Amino acid sequence: MGSGCCSPAGTLTVENRSAGISLATAPITAIRDYSKMVPIPAGSFLMGTNNAMAYPADGEGPQRSVELDEYWIDETAVTNLDFSKFVEATDYKTEAEIVGWSFVPTFLISALDQEHVVGTSANIPWWVGVKGADWRHPQGPSSSITEILDHPVVHISWDDASAFAEWNGKRLPTEAEWEKAARGAREKSLYPWGDELTTDGTFNCNIWQGDFPDFNSAEDGFLATAPVYSFAPNGYGLYNVSGNVWEWCADSWSDADDSKVIKGGSYLCHDSYCNRYRLSARTSQPKNGFTAHIGFRCVAEKK
C-alpha cells in the first residue's frame, strides 16, 4: 500500500509548480450564509485510531480525546457553482489557472486532450499533467463544468480554498473539527455509517470499484466526482466525507515543509492501495498542490 493516489504533486517530471507566485486577493465581504451549514456541538470526541488498518507513518494514532467549542460546517464540499459565484464577484485566478496546467487521472483524459499532456508524475503513472486543466476544465481543456455544477470544485490549492472561505466570512476547518464533524457522533467507527464498507450490498461512498489502477467498474455509480448530495448523510447531516474528493484542512502536516493535511479520501481510493477513506485516515499535500481530486468545505463560528 502507498499514498501515491493522493499526492502526485510531490514527484513531478515536469517543471515545478507555483512556488512564489502572487495570487489575486479576494475582498472580504459580510456574507455568512448558514443555510447549508450544520452545527457541531461543543464537547469532546475521540480522534484518531489504534486500528491496525492505519498507516503508522500517517500519525493516525494514538486515539485521544479532543475538546472543541461549538462550530458550524458546510454540509457538502464547495461546488463548482459555489466557486463560480466567488470568481464572478472577485475575478479571482486559481493557482492552476496561473500556472497553466494541473494533474488529471489518465483514464479521464479524452482523445481531444491527449495533445495537451505535458508530463507525468514519477512512479505514479495514473496521473498526468494536462495543460489547460483547472477548476473550469476538470478533465482537460475540452471539458467543462456546465453539466456538473453540483459536483465539488477541484484543482483548488490550499490558498485558493482559503481565499474562498475568507470571502464567505468562513475558514478552513482544523483537522480535529473536520474529523469530529465527519464522524457524525460515531467515535469508534471506521466510516460515517459503521464498520462495513457496504450496507446490505449498497454502496455508501464514491471510491474506486474494481482493480486499482487498471479497471474501475464504477459500481457505486461514478467514475470521477459525484454530485455533493450523493449517498446518505452522516449523523450530523454531512454528505460525502468519505470518498469523492479529498478536503483541505487548516493544519500543517509538519514544521519541515509547507504541506497541509487533507482528509476523507477520493474517488481514486481503493483498499488494495490507499484505504484513506476511513474517518481517522489522513495524509498531506503541498500547499500549492492542486489536482482533479482535491476540494474543500468551510467552517465558521456562529455569532
Phi, psi and chi 1 to 4 in degrees:
 res  aa     phi    psi   chi1   chi2   chi3   chi4
   1 MET       -  155.7  -67.4 -173.2  179.7      -
   2 GLY  -159.6 -177.4      -      -      -      -
   3 SER  -111.7   10.6   60.1      -      -      -
   4 GLY   -63.3  -23.0      -      -      -      -
   5 CYS   -66.5  -16.8   67.4      -      -      -
   6 CYS   -98.6  -32.1  -32.2      -      -      -
   7 SER  -130.0   61.0  -53.1      -      -      -
   8 PRO   -66.6  -25.3   26.3  -36.0      -      -
   9 ALA   -67.4  -12.7      -      -      -      -
  10 GLY   -82.9   -9.5      -      -      -      -
  11 THR  -138.4   59.3   50.0      -      -      -
  12 LEU   -78.6  147.4  -66.5  178.1      -      -
  13 THR  -111.1   -0.1   57.6      -      -      -
  14 VAL  -106.1 -178.8  -69.5      -      -      -
  15 GLU   -58.5  153.6   70.7  -85.8   11.1      -
  16 ASN   -60.9  159.8  -71.4  -27.5      -      -
  17 ARG   -74.5 -151.2  -60.4  -59.1  -89.8  -87.5
  18 SER   -89.1   44.9   47.9      -      -      -
  19 ALA   -62.0  126.4      -      -      -      -
  20 GLY    80.8    4.9      -      -      -      -
  21 ILE   -75.7  159.5   66.3  171.7      -      -
  22 SER   -98.1  129.9  -63.4      -      -      -
  23 LEU   -98.7  150.7  -60.2  176.9      -      -
  24 ALA   -62.9  144.6      -      -      -      -
  25 THR   -99.8  116.8  -59.2      -      -      -
  26 ALA   -80.9  132.0      -      -      -      -
  27 PRO   -66.4  141.8   24.0  -33.4      -      -
  28 ILE   -78.0  136.5  -61.1  174.2      -      -
  29 THR  -118.1  175.6   72.4      -      -      -
  30 ALA   -91.9   10.4      -      -      -      -
  31 ILE   -63.8  129.4  -65.0  172.7      -      -
  32 ARG  -147.8   82.7  -97.1 -153.5 -170.9  168.9
  33 ASP   -94.1  112.2  179.7    7.2      -      -
  34 TYR   -97.3   10.4  -73.3   84.4      -      -
  35 SER   -65.3  -25.8   62.9      -      -      -
  36 LYS  -118.9   33.2  -66.1 -177.2  178.8 -179.8
  37 MET  -121.2  157.2  -59.0 -172.2   82.2      -
  38 VAL  -126.8  146.3  -64.0      -      -      -
  39 PRO   -81.2  140.5   29.7  -34.0      -      -
  40 ILE  -112.7  119.1  -52.8  -59.3      -      -
  41 PRO   -67.4  151.5   24.7  -33.9      -      -
  42 ALA   -65.1  154.0      -      -      -      -
  43 GLY   136.7 -178.1      -      -      -      -
  44 SER   -95.6  157.7   62.1      -      -      -
  45 PHE  -148.1  162.7   82.4  106.2      -      -
  46 LEU   -90.7  115.7  -68.2  178.1      -      -
  47 MET  -104.6  144.7 -178.7  175.5  177.7      -
  48 GLY    83.0 -167.2      -      -      -      -
  49 THR  -156.4  158.7 -174.2      -      -      -
  50 ASN  -109.5   12.1  -61.7  -39.6      -      -
  51 ASN   -70.4  141.8 -166.8  -66.4      -      -
  52 ALA   -69.5  -14.0      -      -      -      -
  53 MET   -70.4  -16.3  -65.9  178.2   69.7      -
  54 ALA   -72.2  153.8      -      -      -      -
  55 TYR   -89.7  117.7  -57.0  111.2      -      -
  56 PRO   -53.3  -38.9  -27.0   35.1      -      -
  57 ALA   -67.5  -18.2      -      -      -      -
  58 ASP   -79.0  -16.0  -75.2   -4.6      -      -
  59 GLY    71.4   36.1      -      -      -      -
  60 GLU   -71.0  -28.5  -66.3 -177.7   42.2      -
  61 GLY  -112.7  175.8      -      -      -      -
  62 PRO   -76.9  160.7   31.0  -36.7      -      -
  63 GLN   -62.7  137.0 -169.6  174.1   72.3      -
  64 ARG  -149.0  157.8   63.9  -86.0 -171.2 -161.1
  65 SER   -85.8  131.0  179.0      -      -      -
  66 VAL  -125.4  132.2  175.6      -      -      -
  67 GLU  -100.4  130.5 -176.4   83.0   19.3      -
  68 LEU  -132.7  147.0  -66.5  173.6      -      -
  69 ASP   -75.1  168.2  -66.0  -28.5      -      -
  70 GLU   -64.1  144.3 -177.9 -169.0   36.4      -
  71 TYR  -151.6  170.6   58.8   98.5      -      -
  72 TRP  -117.8  146.1  -72.5   63.0      -      -
  73 ILE  -138.0  146.1 -171.6  166.6      -      -
  74 ASP   -58.3  135.7  -67.6  -19.0      -      -
  75 GLU   -73.4  -17.0   61.6 -173.4   13.7      -
  76 THR  -135.3  168.2   73.4      -      -      -
  77 ALA   -65.2  154.1      -      -      -      -
  78 VAL   -62.2  132.5  172.4      -      -      -
  79 THR   -93.1  168.7   66.1      -      -      -
  80 ASN   -58.9  -38.7  -73.2  -47.7      -      -
  81 LEU   -65.0  -44.9  179.7   60.0      -      -
  82 ASP   -56.5  -48.6  -62.6  -29.2      -      -
  83 PHE   -68.8  -33.9 -158.8   79.4      -      -
  84 SER   -64.5  -34.5   66.7      -      -      -
  85 LYS   -65.6  -40.3  -67.2  176.5  179.9  177.7
  86 PHE   -60.8  -48.1  161.6   61.1      -      -
  87 VAL   -65.1  -40.5  170.0      -      -      -
  88 GLU   -62.1  -36.9 -178.0  178.2   -3.2      -
  89 ALA   -78.6  -25.3      -      -      -      -
  90 THR  -121.8  -11.8   63.1      -      -      -
  91 ASP    59.9   29.8  -67.9  -35.8      -      -
  92 TYR   -67.0  140.2 -174.5   86.8      -      -
  93 LYS  -112.6  125.4  -62.2  -68.0 -175.7 -175.1
  94 THR   -74.4  163.5   62.1      -      -      -
  95 GLU   -62.7  -38.0  -66.3 -159.7   54.1      -
  96 ALA   -62.4  -38.6      -      -      -      -
  97 GLU   -66.6  -39.0  -68.9  173.8  -74.0      -
  98 ILE   -68.2  -44.0  -65.8  169.9      -      -
  99 VAL   -70.7  -36.7  172.6      -      -      -
 100 GLY   101.4    1.6      -      -      -      -
 101 TRP  -161.4  166.2   69.5  -84.3      -      -
 102 SER  -156.1  172.5 -173.8      -      -      -
 103 PHE   -85.9  136.3  -85.2  112.4      -      -
 104 VAL  -133.3  139.4  178.8      -      -      -
 105 PRO   -61.3  139.0  -23.0   34.3      -      -
 106 THR   -57.4  -36.4   54.5      -      -      -
 107 PHE   -71.6  -10.5   70.5   95.2      -      -
 108 LEU   -97.8   -6.5  -67.3  179.0      -      -
 109 ILE   -82.3  128.1  -60.2  170.6      -      -
 110 SER   -81.1  165.3   73.3      -      -      -
 111 ALA   -60.1  -30.9      -      -      -      -
 112 LEU   -64.8  -25.2  -67.0  172.7      -      -
 113 ASP  -105.5    1.5  -70.4  -27.8      -      -
 114 GLN   -57.2  -35.4  -71.7  -64.0  -29.6      -
 115 GLU   -69.7  -13.7   63.7 -178.9  -65.7      -
 116 HIS   -95.8    1.3  -59.5  -66.9      -      -
 117 VAL   -68.5  127.2  172.0      -      -      -
 118 VAL  -113.2   -7.0  -64.3      -      -      -
 119 GLY   169.9  175.4      -      -      -      -
 120 THR  -124.6  166.5   61.7      -      -      -
 121 SER   -95.8  121.7 -177.9      -      -      -
 122 ALA   -55.4  132.0      -      -      -      -
 123 ASN    66.9    4.7  -57.1  -42.9      -      -
 124 ILE  -131.3   76.0  -48.2  175.3      -      -
 125 PRO   -67.5  -12.7   24.8  -34.8      -      -
 126 TRP   -83.3    2.6   49.6   90.9      -      -
 127 TRP  -116.5  133.9  -77.2  107.9      -      -
 128 VAL  -134.4  147.2  -67.1      -      -      -
 129 GLY   -79.1  133.0      -      -      -      -
 130 VAL  -127.0  121.4 -179.8      -      -      -
 131 LYS   -66.1  130.4 -171.7  178.9  -63.8 -175.7
 132 GLY    89.5   -1.5      -      -      -      -
 133 ALA   -78.9  127.6      -      -      -      -
 134 ASP  -161.4 -170.8   55.1   41.9      -      -
 135 TRP   -62.9  -30.8   74.9  -86.9      -      -
 136 ARG   -78.1  -24.0  -74.1 -170.6  177.8   91.4
 137 HIS  -130.2   72.4  -49.6   94.9      -      -
 138 PRO   -65.3  -21.6   20.4  -31.3      -      -
 139 GLN  -116.3   12.6  -63.0  175.0   13.6      -
 140 GLY   128.2  168.3      -      -      -      -
 141 PRO   -60.8  -24.0   19.9  -32.3      -      -
 142 SER   -82.3  -10.4   71.6      -      -      -
 143 SER   -90.4  166.7   64.7      -      -      -
 144 SER  -150.6  173.4   78.4      -      -      -
 145 ILE  -102.3    6.5   59.4  170.0      -      -
 146 THR   -52.3  -41.7  -57.0      -      -      -
 147 GLU   -96.8    1.7  -57.6  -62.4  -35.2      -
 148 ILE  -130.9   39.0   55.7  169.3      -      -
 149 LEU   -63.2  -23.3  -69.2  172.6      -      -
 150 ASP   -94.6   11.8   59.9  -14.6      -      -
 151 HIS   -93.4  159.7  -73.0 -134.0      -      -
 152 PRO   -65.9  139.9   21.7  -31.8      -      -
 153 VAL   -69.0  140.9   66.0      -      -      -
 154 VAL  -132.0 -178.9  -68.2      -      -      -
 155 HIS    60.5   41.6  -61.1  -69.2      -      -
 156 ILE  -116.8  124.3  -61.5  -62.3      -      -
 157 SER   -80.2  171.8   72.9      -      -      -
 158 TRP   -61.8  -41.6 -171.4   89.9      -      -
 159 ASP   -66.5  -37.7  -78.9  -32.1      -      -
 160 ASP   -60.1  -47.3  -63.5  -26.5      -      -
 161 ALA   -62.8  -40.8      -      -      -      -
 162 SER   -65.2  -38.4  -63.9      -      -      -
 163 ALA   -64.4  -43.7      -      -      -      -
 164 PHE   -60.3  -46.4  174.8   93.5      -      -
 165 ALA   -60.9  -44.6      -      -      -      -
 166 GLU   -62.3  -42.7 -175.4  177.4   13.6      -
 167 TRP   -59.2  -31.8  177.9   72.9      -      -
 168 ASN   -91.1    6.9  -83.0  -79.8      -      -
 169 GLY    71.0   25.8      -      -      -      -
 170 LYS  -125.0 -163.8  -58.1  176.5 -175.9  179.5
 171 ARG  -157.0  171.5   58.6  179.8  173.4   80.4
 172 LEU   -78.3  146.9  -65.8 -179.3      -      -
 173 PRO   -72.9  148.8   29.0  -36.0      -      -
 174 THR   -67.8  163.2   66.0      -      -      -
 175 GLU   -60.3  -40.2 -178.3  179.8   -0.7      -
 176 ALA   -64.1  -42.2      -      -      -      -
 177 GLU   -63.0  -42.5  -72.4  171.5  -25.2      -
 178 TRP   -61.7  -47.3 -170.3   98.3      -      -
 179 GLU   -69.1  -39.9 -172.6  169.2  -33.8      -
 180 LYS   -61.1  -46.1  179.5  177.0 -178.9  178.3
 181 ALA   -64.0  -41.9      -      -      -      -
 182 ALA   -65.4  -32.2      -      -      -      -
 183 ARG   -68.9  -26.7  -72.6 -170.3  171.4  -80.9
 184 GLY    57.6   35.7      -      -      -      -
 185 ALA    78.2    7.4      -      -      -      -
 186 ARG   -96.9   89.2  -76.8 -177.6  172.3  -89.8
 187 GLU   -73.5  -28.2  -68.0 -167.4  -26.2      -
 188 LYS  -114.2    9.0  -66.3 -176.0  178.8 -179.3
 189 SER   -79.5  151.8  -68.0      -      -      -
 190 LEU   -70.9  -37.5  -71.5  176.8      -      -
 191 TYR  -128.8  167.2  -46.8  111.7      -      -
 192 PRO   -62.3  -21.0  -22.1   32.4      -      -
 193 TRP  -105.9   -5.3   53.9   85.7      -      -
 194 GLY   143.9 -153.3      -      -      -      -
 195 ASP  -106.9   -8.4  -69.2  -33.0      -      -
 196 GLU  -103.0  139.1  -61.1  -62.6  -34.9      -
 197 LEU   -64.3  -39.3 -170.7   55.6      -      -
 198 THR  -113.8  158.7   59.1      -      -      -
 199 THR  -119.4  109.4  -56.2      -      -      -
 200 ASP    51.7   41.2  -63.0  -34.1      -      -
 201 GLY    81.6   -0.1      -      -      -      -
 202 THR   -95.2  134.0  -60.0      -      -      -
 203 PHE   -76.9  140.9  -66.6   99.6      -      -
 204 ASN  -109.4   -5.9  -65.2  -63.3      -      -
 205 CYS  -158.9  167.8   63.6      -      -      -
 206 ASN  -100.0   96.2  175.8   20.4      -      -
 207 ILE  -132.7 -179.8   56.9  176.3      -      -
 208 TRP   -70.8  128.6 -171.2  -77.6      -      -
 209 GLN  -115.1  126.3  -52.5  -67.4  -25.2      -
 210 GLY   123.7 -138.6      -      -      -      -
 211 ASP  -114.4  102.9 -178.7   18.8      -      -
 212 PHE   -77.7  135.5 -174.9   83.9      -      -
 213 PRO  -101.2   17.9   37.8  -36.1      -      -
 214 ASP   -87.6  -30.5  -60.9  -43.6      -      -
 215 PHE  -147.8  124.0  171.1   68.7      -      -
 216 ASN  -113.0  112.1 -173.2   -7.8      -      -
 217 SER   -76.1  -15.0   65.8      -      -      -
 218 ALA    55.9   35.1      -      -      -      -
 219 GLU   -62.9  -23.9  -70.3  179.4   68.7      -
 220 ASP   -81.2   -2.3   54.2   31.2      -      -
 221 GLY   107.3   -6.4      -      -      -      -
 222 PHE  -143.1  136.7  -54.0   97.9      -      -
 223 LEU   -87.8  -39.3  -86.9  175.9      -      -
 224 ALA  -120.2 -139.2      -      -      -      -
 225 THR   -65.9  154.6   57.4      -      -      -
 226 ALA  -114.3  157.8      -      -      -      -
 227 PRO   -53.8  146.9  -26.4   35.6      -      -
 228 VAL   -67.3  -19.5  -65.2      -      -      -
 229 TYR   -98.8   17.4  -75.0  105.1      -      -
 230 SER   -69.4  149.8  -59.1      -      -      -
 231 PHE    66.6  169.8  -53.7  101.4      -      -
 232 ALA   -79.2  148.5      -      -      -      -
 233 PRO   -74.7  164.7   30.4  -36.0      -      -
 234 ASN   -83.7 -171.2   73.6    0.0      -      -
 235 GLY   -64.0  -21.6      -      -      -      -
 236 TYR   -97.4   -4.0  -73.6  140.6      -      -
 237 GLY    94.8   18.6      -      -      -      -
 238 LEU   -93.1  142.8  -84.4   67.2      -      -
 239 TYR  -108.1  142.1  -68.0   80.0      -      -
 240 ASN    55.6   46.0  -69.8  -54.1      -      -
 241 VAL   -81.6  -14.2  -71.7      -      -      -
 242 SER  -113.8  126.6  -72.8      -      -      -
 243 GLY    78.1 -169.7      -      -      -      -
 244 ASN    70.2  -82.1 -146.6   20.4      -      -
 245 VAL  -136.8  147.2  -66.4      -      -      -
 246 TRP   -62.2  153.8  -74.6   98.3      -      -
 247 GLU  -128.7  131.4  -62.5 -177.0   13.1      -
 248 TRP   -65.8  141.9  -73.2  111.8      -      -
 249 CYS  -116.0  162.8  -66.9      -      -      -
 250 ALA   -71.4  -25.3      -      -      -      -
 251 ASP   -72.3  143.2  -55.2   56.8      -      -
 252 SER   -78.3  148.0  -64.6      -      -      -
 253 TRP   -72.1  -39.4 -175.9 -104.4      -      -
 254 SER  -160.4  174.4   71.1      -      -      -
 255 ASP   -83.4   -5.9  -64.1  -29.0      -      -
 256 ALA   -83.3  -24.4      -      -      -      -
 257 ASP  -148.2 -171.4   57.7   32.0      -      -
 258 ASP  -101.7   24.6 -144.7   13.3      -      -
 259 SER   -78.9  151.9  -66.7      -      -      -
 260 LYS  -120.7  153.9  -62.6  -68.8 -175.6  176.4
 261 VAL   -71.5  137.2  173.3      -      -      -
 262 ILE  -124.0  148.3   54.0  175.5      -      -
 263 LYS  -133.6  154.8  -64.1  -82.9  -74.6 -174.2
 264 GLY   105.7  -18.5      -      -      -      -
 265 GLY    75.1 -178.1      -      -      -      -
 266 SER  -150.6 -177.6   82.0      -      -      -
 267 TYR   -66.1   -6.8   61.6   85.6      -      -
 268 LEU   -95.9   -6.8  -75.8  176.8      -      -
 269 CYS   -77.7  139.8  -75.0      -      -      -
 270 HIS  -146.2  142.8 -173.1  -90.7      -      -
 271 ASP   -67.6  -12.6   63.7    3.6      -      -
 272 SER   -78.5  -12.9   68.9      -      -      -
 273 TYR  -135.5  -45.9 -170.9   79.9      -      -
 274 CYS  -150.2   91.9  174.6      -      -      -
 275 ASN   -91.9   43.9   65.3   -6.7      -      -
 276 ARG   -85.6   22.9  -70.1 -178.7  176.0   86.7
 277 TYR   -88.6    2.7   42.0   84.2      -      -
 278 ARG   -69.8  152.9  -66.3  170.3  -67.0  103.6
 279 LEU   -63.4  -36.1  -70.8  166.5      -      -
 280 SER   -83.1  -13.7   62.2      -      -      -
 281 ALA   -65.2  151.1      -      -      -      -
 282 ARG  -155.2  150.5   59.8 -162.6  -58.8  -92.8
 283 THR  -152.9 -170.0 -169.3      -      -      -
 284 SER  -134.8  164.7   65.0      -      -      -
 285 GLN  -145.3  140.8 -179.0   77.8   -2.9      -
 286 PRO   -52.4  142.5  -26.7   35.4      -      -
 287 LYS   -54.1  -34.7 -177.7 -179.3  177.7 -177.7
 288 ASN   -97.0   21.4   63.8  -10.0      -      -
 289 GLY   -84.8  146.5      -      -      -      -
 290 PHE  -153.7  130.2   36.1   87.1      -      -
 291 THR  -143.0  178.0   71.2      -      -      -
 292 ALA   -79.3    7.0      -      -      -      -
 293 HIS  -137.5   23.8   73.2  -24.0      -      -
 294 ILE  -121.6  126.3  -60.9  178.9      -      -
 295 GLY  -131.3 -149.7      -      -      -      -
 296 PHE  -171.0  163.2   68.3  102.6      -      -
 297 ARG  -135.7  164.2   73.0 -179.4   74.5 -152.1
 298 CYS  -115.8  163.1  -56.5      -      -      -
 299 VAL  -130.1  167.2  -61.7      -      -      -
 300 ALA  -160.9  159.5      -      -      -      -
 301 GLU   -95.5  128.3  -69.9   74.5   34.3      -
 302 LYS   -76.9  130.8 -169.6  169.6 -175.1  179.3
 303 LYS  -125.3      -  -65.0 -177.3  179.0  179.5
